[in-house]
């Protein structure tokens, strides 16, 4: 017997964990490079970046293959962002945002999309550090302007990423910007290589405490590839956690606290295969089982769909294929995503 009201028939999905750099489909990126060529760049650095990418990836197939290839480590995977970030300047942002939003609506039935990014990494690298920090607000404003696409009516929200590979003063300036532009920014995250995060815990904790004191929501990439990267000191300042798959698997003793705090897990199954974290999704199946047993909310997200080659509906299909969730549970994940949006 069919149970009514389990799933919404209309376009009603939310993706809470998508990086701006990994949201640009390789077809769109290659088309951008070929159509404009090096002359599209406004600076010598941009022109050289475009020229280098065209030499390295003369065809769409070459670029797509490079993005899609399984990486050995998370650090290798993160290198893909460096191919895209220098091209996402204020001058080009509208081009990329329009296509990201169009794809989310048409192909993923997504009506709420959170995009996260580091504004510093989208400033001109030819500038000195002070000038780049000063330019971050222009980056944020250009992204917000580019995301106004009434044709597709997607509620796009922005999360600023602190970054473990950036200096303390840059990360402090990023938080200052997030707090100053609450009209555009909905929350913060910390992303990047995991080891430097553990080496600078006190500094990042101070930033998350500042955000919490100002009631700015926060998520964080914690416990993705190894249990050594689980940092429960951050739990009091988080509303969600990025990935966190190692927590149920290796520190189930922490789950009652996470349930008490109402922290939602942002799970991205394709990423764990692409980064070499897991050889199959059996550990993620155990992760969702333990989260459900503890009554902890989670939702499926895309992370970097342009790299993983799987968009939001594909992540749900992958979850079903690998028994990460039962079909009835998809409606719960759907509701969780909207309920925990910033």
N, C-alpha and C positions, 0 to 999 in steps of 0.2 A: 504494500500500500504506500502511495506517495504521501510524504509528510509535507504539508504546505508551509510556506514561509521560511524554508530553510536557507534558500539562496536568493539573492536579488537578481532579477532577470535583466535589469538595465546595466549601463556602464557604471559600476559602483565598486571600484577597487582603489586601494591606496598603497603606494610604495614609500616606505619610510626610510629606506637606506639605499640611496643612489648617489654616486659621486658624479659631479659634473664632467670631469675628465673622461670617465668611463661610460658616459651616457650618449656619446656621439657615435652613431653607427659607422662602422668603417667605410660603408658606401658613401655616406655623407661626407666623411672626412676626406676620402680620396677625391670625391667630386670637387670639393672645395680647393684642394691642392691643384688639381688639373685645370679647373676652370680659370682660376686666377693666376697661377704660376707664381714665381718668385716676386714679380712686380706687385703682387697683392700686398706684400709686407710694407708697413709704414716706416720701419726702421731697418737698418742694415742687419740687425740681429734676426728680425722676423724674416727678412728675405733669405738669409742664409739658412734659417731653419726650414723654410719651405723648399729651398733648393736641395738641401740635404735629404729631406724626406722623399722627394720625388726621385732622387738618384737611388735611394735605398729601396723604395717601393714603387717601381715604375707602373705597376698594374694594381688594380683593385684586388685581384686574387692574391698577390704577394702581401699586401697590407692585411687583408683578412686572415690569411694563414698565420702571419706573425702574431696577430692578436689572439687567435683561437688556439694556438699551440699550448699544450699543458706546460706549466713552468715547474722548475724544481723546488723553488722556495717562494715564500711570500715576498721576499725582497726582490726576486726576479720579476714577479708579477707586478710589483709597484713601479718598476721601471717603465711599464707601458704608459703610465700617466705622464711621464716626461716627454712623450711624443706629442701629446695633445695640449697640455697646459700652456706652452708658449704661444699657441695659436689662438687661445681663447682670450683675446684682448678686448678692451671696450669697443673697438671698432668692428670686431667680428662677432660679438656676442649675440646680436639679434639673429644673425644667420643660423648659428648653432641652436639657440634656444627655440626658435620657431620649429625647427625640425625635430628637436627632442620632444617638444610638447605635442606636435602633430602625431608623431609615432606613438607616444604614450596613450593618446586618446583613441586613435584609429585602430592600432594593432593590439593594445593591451587593455582597452576599456578602463583606463585609469582616470579617475576624477580628482584624485588628490596625490600630488607628487612632491616629496621633499627632496631637494637637491642640496648636497653639501660640497663645500669647496674651500680651498685656501685662497684668499684674495691676493696675498703676497706673491704666490706662484704665477699669477696672471698679470703681474706688472712687468715692465721692461727690464730685463736683466742687465742692460747696459747702464742703468741708473745706479747710483750708490744706494746703500741700504736705507738711509733716511728718506731719500726721494721715493724709493719704492714703497715704504710704509705710508708716506703721505699720499701716494697714488691709490692706495687700497680702497678708499671710499669711492673713487670714481669707478673702480671695478665693480663694487657692490651695486652702485646705482645703475650701471650699464646692464648688469645681469637682471636686476629687477625690472628695468625697462624692457629688455628683450623678452622677458617672460610674460608680458602682457599680450596674450594672443587670444582675443575674444572669439576667433573662429572656432576654437576647440574647447573653450570653457573648462580648462583644467585649473584647479586650485593649486598653484605652485608656491611652495614655502621654502625658505632658505635657512640652512644651518652652516655656520662658519666653522671651519676646521682649524684648530690648533694643530701643529705638526711637529712630530718628534725630531725631524731633520732640520728644523729651523731654530734660530737662536732665541734665547729668552726674551730679548727686547721685541722681536718680531711677534712672538706669541702673545706677549703682554699687550702690544698694540692691536693685535687681532681681537682680543677680548674687549679692549677699550672701544673698538669700532662696533662690535656686536652690541655692547651696552648702550652706546650712543645712538645707534640706528635701530632701535627697537621697532620702528615703523616698518623696517624691511627684514630684519633678522629674527627668526623664531627660536633659535637655540644654538648651542655650541657642541663640538665633538673634538676628540683628539684622534688623529690618524697618523699614518707613517710607520716606519720600521718599529718593531715591538721592543727590541733590546734597549734602545736609547730612552724609551719611555720609563722602563724600570730603573734606569740610571738617574733619572731626573724626577722621581716621584714627588718629592717635596715641592719642587717648583710647580709642577702641573696641579698638584693638590691645592696650592695657594690660589691658582686661577679658578679652579672649580669651586672653591669656597667663595670667592668673590662673585662668581656667577650665581651661586645659590643664594647668597645674601641679597642679590638684586632680583631674585625670582626669575632668572633666565634659565629655562629648561636645558638639560644637558644629557647627552649620550656619550659613549666612549668605546673605542675599539679595545676590548680587553679579553684576554683568554681565548684568542683565536687559534693559534697554532700549537701552543704548548702550555702545560699547567704552570710553568714558571712565570707566565705573563698574566696570571690571575692576581688582581690587586684589589682586595676587598675594602681597602681604605677609601676607595672612591664611591662605594655603594651609597653612602648617605647623601651624595650630591647628584645621583643619577636618577633619571626617570626611565631611561631605556639603556640597553647595553648592546653594542655592536658585536654581533657574532656570539662571543661568550661560550662557545660550545665545549670548551675544556672544563668549565665550572661544574656542570652536572656529572661529567665523566670522571673528574678527578677530585672535586671538592663538593660532593653532594651535601656536606655538612653546612655549606653556605646557603643552600636553597631556602630554608625557612626564613632567613633574614631577607632574602630577595623577595620572597612572597609577601612578607610583612611590609616591605617598602613599596610594593606594587610595581617593581621593575619589569619591564617587558623586554624580551629577547628579540633582536632583529636577526633572523636566520637567513643565510644566503647559501643554499646547498651547492649550487654550481661552483661557487668560489672555492669551496673546500677541496673540490676535485682539481680545479684549474691551478691552484697554488701548491698542490702536492701535500696539503695538510692531511688528507685521507685518500687512500687508494680506492675506496668505495664509500657509500653513504650509510653503511651499517652503524658507525659511531653516531651519526646524526639521528638515526632511528632510535638509538638508546637515549640520546639527548632529549628528544621530544617526549619519549616515554616518561623519563624522570621529571621533566617539567610539568607534564600533565598530572602525574601522580602528586606533585607538590602544589598543584593549582596555580602555576605561574603562567602568565600570558606570554604568548610568542606569536610572531607573524613571519611570513616568508617575504623576502625582499630580493632585489636584483643585484645590489652592490655596484657592479660594473658590467651592465648587459652587453656593451659593445665589445668587451674583452671575452666575456663568458659565452657569448653567442646565444644566450637564453633570456628572454624577457619575462615579464611578471607572470603571465599565464603559463609560460613554460616552466617556471619555478614551481608553480602549483602542480603541474602535471608530473614533473620530476619527483615531487614529494609523494604523490599518489603512487607512481610506478615503484618507488622504493619503500613503500609502506612507512613513510615518515609520519603519515597522518591518514585517517580514514576520510572518506568523501564527506561525511557529515561534518567533520572538523574544519573543512574549508570555510564554511560560513562563520565559524568561530574565529578563524584567523582573519577573515575579512572584517569582522566587527572589531577585533583587537587592533588592527591597523588604524582604523578611524578613531578608536577610543584613545589611543596613545600618541596620536599625532601632535606635534608641537604647534 
